């Protein structure tokens, strides 16, 4: 008699989900779903930006950026204003993975 087991059910599910003719070669993707990754990525982004802003404020106060030459202030705030982009771009790329 035929016994329905979890292993056969998983193989059947994988074969149907990937449209593979041979269930033994079908590979089920492992990892987080994109919907979950986007929700988690939103919290990572907000947390990263909060910590980044606090660190930049600390650096600005520590080195007295408000008393520096205007050209030096401009350079500092341009660098600080663009410095968060690589971190957030990494998070966004991670969120958009399939």
C-alpha positions, -999 to 999 in steps of 0.1 A, spaced: 0 0 0 10 36 -6 21 56 24 20 94 22 50 108 40 63 143 46 93 135 24 71 125 -6 49 155 0 79 179 0 93 163 -32 58 166 -48 55 202 -37 90 211 -51 83 194 -84 50 213 -89 64 246 -77 94 245 -100 77 228 -130 105 203 -132 100 171 -150 123 152 -126 114 158 -89 147 145 -78 165 173 -95 141 200 -84 156 224 -58 134 244 -35 147 279 -29 160 283 7 159 315 26 136 344 34 107 355 13 110 389 -4 80 402 15 97 394 48 130 408 36 114 441 27 97 444 61 129 436 79 149 459 55 127 488 65 136 484 101 173 479 92 172 512 72 155 532 99 179 518 125 209 524 103 199 560 96 192 567 132 226 554 143 244 572 114 228 605 122 237 602 159 273 594 150 276 623 125 262 647 151 287 633 176 316 638 152 304 674 143 302 684 179 335 666 189 355 684 162 337 717 165 325 717 129 303 748 137 335 768 144 355 757 114 361 776 82 330 777 60 347 757 32 356 730 57 321 730 70 307 726 35 331 697 27 322 680 60 285 683 55 286 672 19 306 641 29 283 634 59 252 639 37 264 614 11 280 590 36 248 571 44 241 561 8 264 530 5 249 515 36 213 521 25 221 509 -10 234 477 4 202 472 24 180 480 -6 199 455 -28 194 429 -1 157 437 1 152 433 -37 168 399 -41 144 373 -54 
